[in-house]
Structures are given as structure tokens and as C-alpha cells.
Amino acid sequence: MLGRGFFADKNNLNLVSMKQFLQCFPEDVTVKIYKQRIFGITASLIAVVKKT
């Protein structure tokens, strides 16, 4: 409807757990994870990274 069909297709989603998400970052950084919630359900994970 909005011309964003690629992003709406479930085959293009990369669903990961918080543990898998944290493993994407090198060990020498501090990562703060925020959960974006919709109706109480986590919709997205947002990482704020600080290099130490």
C-alpha cells in the first residue's frame, strides 16, 4: 500500500533474539539495548553503542 512491499514480506525479515543481536557487536564496545514495544510486545531492538 505504501510502496514498501519488500519490507513487508516475511521472507525478508531477519528475526534474531537479544542474545543473537548482542553477538553482532565486538567485545570491546559497550552496548545498551532498548526494546521498542507495541501493545506490550517487543517489535524492535535498538542498540546504542559506545566504544570503550
PDBQT receptor file of N, H, CA, C and O in Angstrom, charges set to zero:
ATOM      1  N   MET A   1       0.812  -1.190   0.000  1.00  0.00    +0.000 N 
ATOM      2  CA  MET A   1       0.000   0.000   0.000  1.00  0.00    +0.000 C 
ATOM      3  C   MET A   1       0.861   1.261   0.000  1.00  0.00    +0.000 C 
ATOM      4  O   MET A   1       0.508   2.257  -0.632  1.00  0.00    +0.000 OA
ATOM      5  N   LEU A   2       1.988   1.219   0.708  1.00  0.00    +0.000 N 
ATOM      6  H   LEU A   2       2.274   0.410   1.222  1.00  0.00    +0.000 HD
ATOM      7  CA  LEU A   2       2.872   2.381   0.784  1.00  0.00    +0.000 C 
ATOM      8  C   LEU A   2       4.071   2.263  -0.152  1.00  0.00    +0.000 C 
ATOM      9  O   LEU A   2       4.971   3.103  -0.118  1.00  0.00    +0.000 OA
ATOM     10  N   GLY A   3       4.086   1.232  -0.981  1.00  0.00    +0.000 N 
ATOM     11  H   GLY A   3       3.355   0.550  -1.008  1.00  0.00    +0.000 HD
ATOM     12  CA  GLY A   3       5.211   1.041  -1.882  1.00  0.00    +0.000 C 
ATOM     13  C   GLY A   3       6.422   0.436  -1.204  1.00  0.00    +0.000 C 
ATOM     14  O   GLY A   3       7.536   0.521  -1.720  1.00  0.00    +0.000 OA
ATOM     15  N   ARG A   4       6.210  -0.174  -0.052  1.00  0.00    +0.000 N 
ATOM     16  H   ARG A   4       5.305  -0.243   0.368  1.00  0.00    +0.000 HD
ATOM     17  CA  ARG A   4       7.307  -0.779   0.703  1.00  0.00    +0.000 C 
ATOM     18  C   ARG A   4       7.108  -2.284   0.837  1.00  0.00    +0.000 C 
ATOM     19  O   ARG A   4       7.381  -2.859   1.890  1.00  0.00    +0.000 OA
ATOM     20  N   GLY A   5       6.639  -2.909  -0.214  1.00  0.00    +0.000 N 
ATOM     21  H   GLY A   5       6.418  -2.441  -1.070  1.00  0.00    +0.000 HD
ATOM     22  CA  GLY A   5       6.332  -4.334  -0.195  1.00  0.00    +0.000 C 
ATOM     23  C   GLY A   5       7.504  -5.213   0.196  1.00  0.00    +0.000 C 
ATOM     24  O   GLY A   5       7.321  -6.241   0.847  1.00  0.00    +0.000 OA
ATOM     25  N   PHE A   6       8.717  -4.815  -0.197  1.00  0.00    +0.000 N 
ATOM     26  H   PHE A   6       8.867  -3.979  -0.726  1.00  0.00    +0.000 HD
ATOM     27  CA  PHE A   6       9.911  -5.597   0.144  1.00  0.00    +0.000 C 
ATOM     28  C   PHE A   6      10.024  -5.756   1.656  1.00  0.00    +0.000 C 
ATOM     29  O   PHE A   6      10.302  -6.850   2.146  1.00  0.00    +0.000 OA
ATOM     30  N   PHE A   7       9.809  -4.670   2.397  1.00  0.00    +0.000 N 
ATOM     31  H   PHE A   7       9.583  -3.781   1.999  1.00  0.00    +0.000 HD
ATOM     32  CA  PHE A   7       9.973  -4.697   3.854  1.00  0.00    +0.000 C 
ATOM     33  C   PHE A   7       8.814  -5.388   4.549  1.00  0.00    +0.000 C 
ATOM     34  O   PHE A   7       8.958  -5.819   5.693  1.00  0.00    +0.000 OA
ATOM     35  N   ALA A   8       7.685  -5.504   3.898  1.00  0.00    +0.000 N 
ATOM     36  H   ALA A   8       7.568  -5.154   2.968  1.00  0.00    +0.000 HD
ATOM     37  CA  ALA A   8       6.525  -6.157   4.482  1.00  0.00    +0.000 C 
ATOM     38  C   ALA A   8       6.537  -7.662   4.251  1.00  0.00    +0.000 C 
ATOM     39  O   ALA A   8       5.774  -8.387   4.890  1.00  0.00    +0.000 OA
ATOM     40  N   ASP A   9       7.379  -8.139   3.360  1.00  0.00    +0.000 N 
ATOM     41  H   ASP A   9       7.998  -7.550   2.841  1.00  0.00    +0.000 HD
ATOM     42  CA  ASP A   9       7.437  -9.566   3.048  1.00  0.00    +0.000 C 
ATOM     43  C   ASP A   9       8.183 -10.308   4.154  1.00  0.00    +0.000 C 
ATOM     44  O   ASP A   9       9.333  -9.987   4.451  1.00  0.00    +0.000 OA
ATOM     45  N   LYS A  10       7.531 -11.302   4.766  1.00  0.00    +0.000 N 
ATOM     46  H   LYS A  10       6.597 -11.564   4.525  1.00  0.00    +0.000 HD
ATOM     47  CA  LYS A  10       8.149 -12.015   5.885  1.00  0.00    +0.000 C 
ATOM     48  C   LYS A  10       9.422 -12.749   5.480  1.00  0.00    +0.000 C 
ATOM     49  O   LYS A  10      10.245 -13.058   6.342  1.00  0.00    +0.000 OA
ATOM     50  N   ASN A  11       9.607 -13.035   4.195  1.00  0.00    +0.000 N 
ATOM     51  H   ASN A  11       8.938 -12.784   3.495  1.00  0.00    +0.000 HD
ATOM     52  CA  ASN A  11      10.833 -13.693   3.731  1.00  0.00    +0.000 C 
ATOM     53  C   ASN A  11      12.048 -12.782   3.799  1.00  0.00    +0.000 C 
ATOM     54  O   ASN A  11      13.180 -13.257   3.706  1.00  0.00    +0.000 OA
ATOM     55  N   ASN A  12      11.833 -11.481   3.960  1.00  0.00    +0.000 N 
ATOM     56  H   ASN A  12      10.914 -11.095   4.036  1.00  0.00    +0.000 HD
ATOM     57  CA  ASN A  12      12.933 -10.519   4.026  1.00  0.00    +0.000 C 
ATOM     58  C   ASN A  12      13.253 -10.083   5.451  1.00  0.00    +0.000 C 
ATOM     59  O   ASN A  12      14.104  -9.218   5.659  1.00  0.00    +0.000 OA
ATOM     60  N   LEU A  13      12.584 -10.668   6.421  1.00  0.00    +0.000 N 
ATOM     61  H   LEU A  13      11.893 -11.370   6.252  1.00  0.00    +0.000 HD
ATOM     62  CA  LEU A  13      12.843 -10.324   7.817  1.00  0.00    +0.000 C 
ATOM     63  C   LEU A  13      14.007 -11.140   8.352  1.00  0.00    +0.000 C 
ATOM     64  O   LEU A  13      14.186 -12.300   7.981  1.00  0.00    +0.000 OA
ATOM     65  N   ASN A  14      14.788 -10.535   9.217  1.00  0.00    +0.000 N 
ATOM     66  H   ASN A  14      14.642  -9.592   9.518  1.00  0.00    +0.000 HD
ATOM     67  CA  ASN A  14      15.892 -11.221   9.872  1.00  0.00    +0.000 C 
ATOM     68  C   ASN A  14      15.606 -11.191  11.369  1.00  0.00    +0.000 C 
ATOM     69  O   ASN A  14      16.084 -10.308  12.080  1.00  0.00    +0.000 OA
ATOM     70  N   LEU A  15      14.829 -12.156  11.842  1.00  0.00    +0.000 N 
ATOM     71  H   LEU A  15      14.441 -12.873  11.264  1.00  0.00    +0.000 HD
ATOM     72  CA  LEU A  15      14.425 -12.190  13.233  1.00  0.00    +0.000 C 
ATOM     73  C   LEU A  15      15.533 -12.808  14.078  1.00  0.00    +0.000 C 
ATOM     74  O   LEU A  15      15.981 -13.923  13.809  1.00  0.00    +0.000 OA
ATOM     75  N   VAL A  16      15.969 -12.079  15.098  1.00  0.00    +0.000 N 
ATOM     76  H   VAL A  16      15.605 -11.173  15.316  1.00  0.00    +0.000 HD
ATOM     77  CA  VAL A  16      17.017 -12.563  15.988  1.00  0.00    +0.000 C 
ATOM     78  C   VAL A  16      16.599 -12.335  17.429  1.00  0.00    +0.000 C 
ATOM     79  O   VAL A  16      15.802 -11.443  17.723  1.00  0.00    +0.000 OA
ATOM     80  N   SER A  17      17.139 -13.141  18.317  1.00  0.00    +0.000 N 
ATOM     81  H   SER A  17      17.786 -13.865  18.079  1.00  0.00    +0.000 HD
ATOM     82  CA  SER A  17      16.913 -12.946  19.750  1.00  0.00    +0.000 C 
ATOM     83  C   SER A  17      17.852 -11.843  20.236  1.00  0.00    +0.000 C 
ATOM     84  O   SER A  17      18.755 -11.419  19.514  1.00  0.00    +0.000 OA
ATOM     85  N   MET A  18      17.630 -11.386  21.464  1.00  0.00    +0.000 N 
ATOM     86  H   MET A  18      16.897 -11.729  22.051  1.00  0.00    +0.000 HD
ATOM     87  CA  MET A  18      18.510 -10.358  22.013  1.00  0.00    +0.000 C 
ATOM     88  C   MET A  18      19.944 -10.889  22.120  1.00  0.00    +0.000 C 
ATOM     89  O   MET A  18      20.898 -10.152  21.871  1.00  0.00    +0.000 OA
ATOM     90  N   LYS A  19      20.096 -12.151  22.486  1.00  0.00    +0.000 N 
ATOM     91  H   LYS A  19      19.321 -12.750  22.688  1.00  0.00    +0.000 HD
ATOM     92  CA  LYS A  19      21.432 -12.754  22.586  1.00  0.00    +0.000 C 
ATOM     93  C   LYS A  19      22.128 -12.752  21.229  1.00  0.00    +0.000 C 
ATOM     94  O   LYS A  19      23.300 -12.388  21.132  1.00  0.00    +0.000 OA
ATOM     95  N   GLN A  20      21.409 -13.159  20.179  1.00  0.00    +0.000 N 
ATOM     96  H   GLN A  20      20.457 -13.455  20.258  1.00  0.00    +0.000 HD
ATOM     97  CA  GLN A  20      21.983 -13.157  18.832  1.00  0.00    +0.000 C 
ATOM     98  C   GLN A  20      22.330 -11.736  18.391  1.00  0.00    +0.000 C 
ATOM     99  O   GLN A  20      23.355 -11.517  17.746  1.00  0.00    +0.000 OA
ATOM    100  N   PHE A  21      21.488 -10.785  18.734  1.00  0.00    +0.000 N 
ATOM    101  H   PHE A  21      20.655 -10.962  19.258  1.00  0.00    +0.000 HD
ATOM    102  CA  PHE A  21      21.725  -9.388  18.382  1.00  0.00    +0.000 C 
ATOM    103  C   PHE A  21      22.994  -8.878  19.047  1.00  0.00    +0.000 C 
ATOM    104  O   PHE A  21      23.803  -8.210  18.402  1.00  0.00    +0.000 OA
ATOM    105  N   LEU A  22      23.181  -9.183  20.328  1.00  0.00    +0.000 N 
ATOM    106  H   LEU A  22      22.524  -9.726  20.852  1.00  0.00    +0.000 HD
ATOM    107  CA  LEU A  22      24.375  -8.736  21.053  1.00  0.00    +0.000 C 
ATOM    108  C   LEU A  22      25.649  -9.368  20.484  1.00  0.00    +0.000 C 
ATOM    109  O   LEU A  22      26.717  -8.758  20.542  1.00  0.00    +0.000 OA
ATOM    110  N   GLN A  23      25.548 -10.568  19.941  1.00  0.00    +0.000 N 
ATOM    111  H   GLN A  23      24.680 -11.064  19.894  1.00  0.00    +0.000 HD
ATOM    112  CA  GLN A  23      26.710 -11.242  19.366  1.00  0.00    +0.000 C 
ATOM    113  C   GLN A  23      27.181 -10.578  18.075  1.00  0.00    +0.000 C 
ATOM    114  O   GLN A  23      28.257 -10.905  17.573  1.00  0.00    +0.000 OA
ATOM    115  N   CYS A  24      26.406  -9.665  17.539  1.00  0.00    +0.000 N 
ATOM    116  H   CYS A  24      25.533  -9.399  17.947  1.00  0.00    +0.000 HD
ATOM    117  CA  CYS A  24      26.791  -8.940  16.322  1.00  0.00    +0.000 C 
ATOM    118  C   CYS A  24      27.835  -7.853  16.594  1.00  0.00    +0.000 C 
ATOM    119  O   CYS A  24      28.427  -7.313  15.660  1.00  0.00    +0.000 OA
ATOM    120  N   PHE A  25      28.059  -7.537  17.860  1.00  0.00    +0.000 N 
ATOM    121  H   PHE A  25      27.579  -7.976  18.619  1.00  0.00    +0.000 HD
ATOM    122  CA  PHE A  25      28.955  -6.439  18.219  1.00  0.00    +0.000 C 
ATOM    123  C   PHE A  25      30.262  -6.976  18.780  1.00  0.00    +0.000 C 
ATOM    124  O   PHE A  25      30.271  -8.011  19.446  1.00  0.00    +0.000 OA
ATOM    125  N   PRO A  26      31.376  -6.280  18.517  1.00  0.00    +0.000 N 
ATOM    126  CA  PRO A  26      32.659  -6.725  19.080  1.00  0.00    +0.000 C 
ATOM    127  C   PRO A  26      32.664  -6.602  20.598  1.00  0.00    +0.000 C 
ATOM    128  O   PRO A  26      31.884  -5.846  21.177  1.00  0.00    +0.000 OA
ATOM    129  N   GLU A  27      33.547  -7.350  21.225  1.00  0.00    +0.000 N 
ATOM    130  H   GLU A  27      34.180  -7.964  20.755  1.00  0.00    +0.000 HD
ATOM    131  CA  GLU A  27      33.603  -7.376  22.691  1.00  0.00    +0.000 C 
ATOM    132  C   GLU A  27      34.125  -6.082  23.304  1.00  0.00    +0.000 C 
ATOM    133  O   GLU A  27      33.901  -5.831  24.488  1.00  0.00    +0.000 OA
ATOM    134  N   ASP A  28      34.812  -5.257  22.524  1.00  0.00    +0.000 N 
ATOM    135  H   ASP A  28      34.994  -5.461  21.562  1.00  0.00    +0.000 HD
ATOM    136  CA  ASP A  28      35.416  -4.042  23.087  1.00  0.00    +0.000 C 
ATOM    137  C   ASP A  28      34.485  -2.831  23.055  1.00  0.00    +0.000 C 
ATOM    138  O   ASP A  28      34.943  -1.696  23.189  1.00  0.00    +0.000 OA
ATOM    139  N   VAL A  29      33.206  -3.058  22.883  1.00  0.00    +0.000 N 
ATOM    140  H   VAL A  29      32.834  -3.980  22.774  1.00  0.00    +0.000 HD
ATOM    141  CA  VAL A  29      32.235  -1.960  22.911  1.00  0.00    +0.000 C 
ATOM    142  C   VAL A  29      31.189  -2.236  23.984  1.00  0.00    +0.000 C 
ATOM    143  O   VAL A  29      30.897  -3.387  24.310  1.00  0.00    +0.000 OA
ATOM    144  N   THR A  30      30.638  -1.167  24.517  1.00  0.00    +0.000 N 
ATOM    145  H   THR A  30      30.876  -0.233  24.252  1.00  0.00    +0.000 HD
ATOM    146  CA  THR A  30      29.535  -1.267  25.463  1.00  0.00    +0.000 C 
ATOM    147  C   THR A  30      28.245  -1.074  24.681  1.00  0.00    +0.000 C 
ATOM    148  O   THR A  30      28.095  -0.101  23.943  1.00  0.00    +0.000 OA
ATOM    149  N   VAL A  31      27.321  -2.004  24.848  1.00  0.00    +0.000 N 
ATOM    150  H   VAL A  31      27.443  -2.795  25.447  1.00  0.00    +0.000 HD
ATOM    151  CA  VAL A  31      26.067  -1.955  24.087  1.00  0.00    +0.000 C 
ATOM    152  C   VAL A  31      24.901  -1.829  25.060  1.00  0.00    +0.000 C 
ATOM    153  O   VAL A  31      24.765  -2.625  25.990  1.00  0.00    +0.000 OA
ATOM    154  N   LYS A  32      24.069  -0.830  24.838  1.00  0.00    +0.000 N 
ATOM    155  H   LYS A  32      24.179  -0.183  24.083  1.00  0.00    +0.000 HD
ATOM    156  CA  LYS A  32      22.830  -0.657  25.596  1.00  0.00    +0.000 C 
ATOM    157  C   LYS A  32      21.689  -0.972  24.636  1.00  0.00    +0.000 C 
ATOM    158  O   LYS A  32      21.576  -0.359  23.574  1.00  0.00    +0.000 OA
ATOM    159  N   ILE A  33      20.847  -1.927  25.014  1.00  0.00    +0.000 N 
ATOM    160  H   ILE A  33      20.939  -2.425  25.877  1.00  0.00    +0.000 HD
ATOM    161  CA  ILE A  33      19.746  -2.354  24.162  1.00  0.00    +0.000 C 
ATOM    162  C   ILE A  33      18.440  -1.754  24.678  1.00  0.00    +0.000 C 
ATOM    163  O   ILE A  33      18.131  -1.826  25.867  1.00  0.00    +0.000 OA
ATOM    164  N   TYR A  34      17.697  -1.173  23.773  1.00  0.00    +0.000 N 
ATOM    165  H   TYR A  34      17.948  -1.114  22.807  1.00  0.00    +0.000 HD
ATOM    166  CA  TYR A  34      16.364  -0.660  24.075  1.00  0.00    +0.000 C 
ATOM    167  C   TYR A  34      15.357  -1.480  23.283  1.00  0.00    +0.000 C 
ATOM    168  O   TYR A  34      15.597  -1.837  22.129  1.00  0.00    +0.000 OA
ATOM    169  N   LYS A  35      14.235  -1.772  23.913  1.00  0.00    +0.000 N 
ATOM    170  H   LYS A  35      14.041  -1.483  24.851  1.00  0.00    +0.000 HD
ATOM    171  CA  LYS A  35      13.175  -2.520  23.244  1.00  0.00    +0.000 C 
ATOM    172  C   LYS A  35      12.075  -1.545  22.826  1.00  0.00    +0.000 C 
ATOM    173  O   LYS A  35      11.542  -0.806  23.653  1.00  0.00    +0.000 OA
ATOM    174  N   GLN A  36      11.750  -1.552  21.562  1.00  0.00    +0.000 N 
ATOM    175  H   GLN A  36      12.183  -2.153  20.890  1.00  0.00    +0.000 HD
ATOM    176  CA  GLN A  36      10.616  -0.778  21.081  1.00  0.00    +0.000 C 
ATOM    177  C   GLN A  36       9.405  -1.690  21.193  1.00  0.00    +0.000 C 
ATOM    178  O   GLN A  36       9.366  -2.760  20.585  1.00  0.00    +0.000 OA
ATOM    179  N   ARG A  37       8.428  -1.268  21.964  1.00  0.00    +0.000 N 
ATOM    180  H   ARG A  37       8.460  -0.398  22.458  1.00  0.00    +0.000 HD
ATOM    181  CA  ARG A  37       7.267  -2.117  22.215  1.00  0.00    +0.000 C 
ATOM    182  C   ARG A  37       6.010  -1.521  21.601  1.00  0.00    +0.000 C 
ATOM    183  O   ARG A  37       5.808  -0.306  21.595  1.00  0.00    +0.000 OA
ATOM    184  N   ILE A  38       5.179  -2.407  21.089  1.00  0.00    +0.000 N 
ATOM    185  H   ILE A  38       5.343  -3.393  21.094  1.00  0.00    +0.000 HD
ATOM    186  CA  ILE A  38       3.876  -2.037  20.564  1.00  0.00    +0.000 C 
ATOM    187  C   ILE A  38       2.862  -2.948  21.242  1.00  0.00    +0.000 C 
ATOM    188  O   ILE A  38       2.929  -4.169  21.105  1.00  0.00    +0.000 OA
ATOM    189  N   PHE A  39       1.943  -2.365  21.957  1.00  0.00    +0.000 N 
ATOM    190  H   PHE A  39       1.889  -1.373  22.068  1.00  0.00    +0.000 HD
ATOM    191  CA  PHE A  39       0.935  -3.122  22.709  1.00  0.00    +0.000 C 
ATOM    192  C   PHE A  39       1.595  -4.135  23.644  1.00  0.00    +0.000 C 
ATOM    193  O   PHE A  39       1.079  -5.237  23.825  1.00  0.00    +0.000 OA
ATOM    194  N   GLY A  40       2.734  -3.768  24.240  1.00  0.00    +0.000 N 
ATOM    195  H   GLY A  40       3.153  -2.873  24.093  1.00  0.00    +0.000 HD
ATOM    196  CA  GLY A  40       3.422  -4.624  25.197  1.00  0.00    +0.000 C 
ATOM    197  C   GLY A  40       4.294  -5.706  24.591  1.00  0.00    +0.000 C 
ATOM    198  O   GLY A  40       4.938  -6.457  25.323  1.00  0.00    +0.000 OA
ATOM    199  N   ILE A  41       4.329  -5.802  23.266  1.00  0.00    +0.000 N 
ATOM    200  H   ILE A  41       3.805  -5.192  22.672  1.00  0.00    +0.000 HD
ATOM    201  CA  ILE A  41       5.136  -6.818  22.589  1.00  0.00    +0.000 C 
ATOM    202  C   ILE A  41       6.352  -6.143  21.967  1.00  0.00    +0.000 C 
ATOM    203  O   ILE A  41       6.219  -5.105  21.320  1.00  0.00    +0.000 OA
ATOM    204  N   THR A  42       7.541  -6.726  22.157  1.00  0.00    +0.000 N 
ATOM    205  H   THR A  42       7.649  -7.570  22.683  1.00  0.00    +0.000 HD
ATOM    206  CA  THR A  42       8.746  -6.160  21.572  1.00  0.00    +0.000 C 
ATOM    207  C   THR A  42       8.668  -6.245  20.057  1.00  0.00    +0.000 C 
ATOM    208  O   THR A  42       8.540  -7.328  19.487  1.00  0.00    +0.000 OA
ATOM    209  N   ALA A  43       8.748  -5.073  19.408  1.00  0.00    +0.000 N 
ATOM    210  H   ALA A  43       8.852  -4.193  19.871  1.00  0.00    +0.000 HD
ATOM    211  CA  ALA A  43       8.676  -5.005  17.952  1.00  0.00    +0.000 C 
ATOM    212  C   ALA A  43      10.063  -4.861  17.341  1.00  0.00    +0.000 C 
ATOM    213  O   ALA A  43      10.323  -5.371  16.251  1.00  0.00    +0.000 OA
ATOM    214  N   SER A  44      10.955  -4.163  18.046  1.00  0.00    +0.000 N 
ATOM    215  H   SER A  44      10.744  -3.749  18.931  1.00  0.00    +0.000 HD
ATOM    216  CA  SER A  44      12.306  -3.923  17.530  1.00  0.00    +0.000 C 
ATOM    217  C   SER A  44      13.285  -3.829  18.685  1.00  0.00    +0.000 C 
ATOM    218  O   SER A  44      12.926  -3.468  19.806  1.00  0.00    +0.000 OA
ATOM    219  N   LEU A  45      14.540  -4.164  18.380  1.00  0.00    +0.000 N 
ATOM    220  H   LEU A  45      14.832  -4.457  17.470  1.00  0.00    +0.000 HD
ATOM    221  CA  LEU A  45      15.638  -3.945  19.317  1.00  0.00    +0.000 C 
ATOM    222  C   LEU A  45      16.500  -2.828  18.755  1.00  0.00    +0.000 C 
ATOM    223  O   LEU A  45      16.850  -2.834  17.575  1.00  0.00    +0.000 OA
ATOM    224  N   ILE A  46      16.838  -1.872  19.606  1.00  0.00    +0.000 N 
ATOM    225  H   ILE A  46      16.554  -1.868  20.565  1.00  0.00    +0.000 HD
ATOM    226  CA  ILE A  46      17.650  -0.731  19.196  1.00  0.00    +0.000 C 
ATOM    227  C   ILE A  46      18.929  -0.749  20.018  1.00  0.00    +0.000 C 
ATOM    228  O   ILE A  46      18.880  -0.819  21.246  1.00  0.00    +0.000 OA
ATOM    229  N   ALA A  47      20.072  -0.688  19.346  1.00  0.00    +0.000 N 
ATOM    230  H   ALA A  47      20.111  -0.631  18.349  1.00  0.00    +0.000 HD
ATOM    231  CA  ALA A  47      21.358  -0.723  20.037  1.00  0.00    +0.000 C 
ATOM    232  C   ALA A  47      22.005   0.656  20.028  1.00  0.00    +0.000 C 
ATOM    233  O   ALA A  47      22.089   1.318  18.994  1.00  0.00    +0.000 OA
ATOM    234  N   VAL A  48      22.458   1.069  21.206  1.00  0.00    +0.000 N 
ATOM    235  H   VAL A  48      22.390   0.531  22.046  1.00  0.00    +0.000 HD
ATOM    236  CA  VAL A  48      23.275   2.275  21.319  1.00  0.00    +0.000 C 
ATOM    237  C   VAL A  48      24.646   1.782  21.754  1.00  0.00    +0.000 C 
ATOM    238  O   VAL A  48      24.787   1.151  22.802  1.00  0.00    +0.000 OA
ATOM    239  N   VAL A  49      25.653   2.075  20.945  1.00  0.00    +0.000 N 
ATOM    240  H   VAL A  49      25.539   2.588  20.094  1.00  0.00    +0.000 HD
ATOM    241  CA  VAL A  49      26.984   1.501  21.138  1.00  0.00    +0.000 C 
ATOM    242  C   VAL A  49      27.969   2.582  21.531  1.00  0.00    +0.000 C 
ATOM    243  O   VAL A  49      27.998   3.664  20.945  1.00  0.00    +0.000 OA
ATOM    244  N   LYS A  50      28.778   2.269  22.537  1.00  0.00    +0.000 N 
ATOM    245  H   LYS A  50      28.754   1.390  23.013  1.00  0.00    +0.000 HD
ATOM    246  CA  LYS A  50      29.842   3.174  22.974  1.00  0.00    +0.000 C 
ATOM    247  C   LYS A  50      31.141   2.394  22.973  1.00  0.00    +0.000 C 
ATOM    248  O   LYS A  50      31.270   1.373  23.649  1.00  0.00    +0.000 OA
ATOM    249  N   LYS A  51      32.089   2.881  22.216  1.00  0.00    +0.000 N 
ATOM    250  H   LYS A  51      31.984   3.710  21.668  1.00  0.00    +0.000 HD
ATOM    251  CA  LYS A  51      33.391   2.218  22.179  1.00  0.00    +0.000 C 
ATOM    252  C   LYS A  51      34.151   2.541  23.456  1.00  0.00    +0.000 C 
ATOM    253  O   LYS A  51      34.218   3.695  23.881  1.00  0.00    +0.000 OA
ATOM    254  N   THR A  52      34.725   1.502  24.061  1.00  0.00    +0.000 N 
ATOM    255  H   THR A  52      34.670   0.565  23.716  1.00  0.00    +0.000 HD
ATOM    256  CA  THR A  52      35.460   1.714  25.319  1.00  0.00    +0.000 C 
ATOM    257  C   THR A  52      36.936   1.810  25.096  1.00  0.00    +0.000 C 
ATOM    258  O   THR A  52      37.694   1.987  26.050  1.00  0.00    +0.000 OA
TER     259      THR A  52
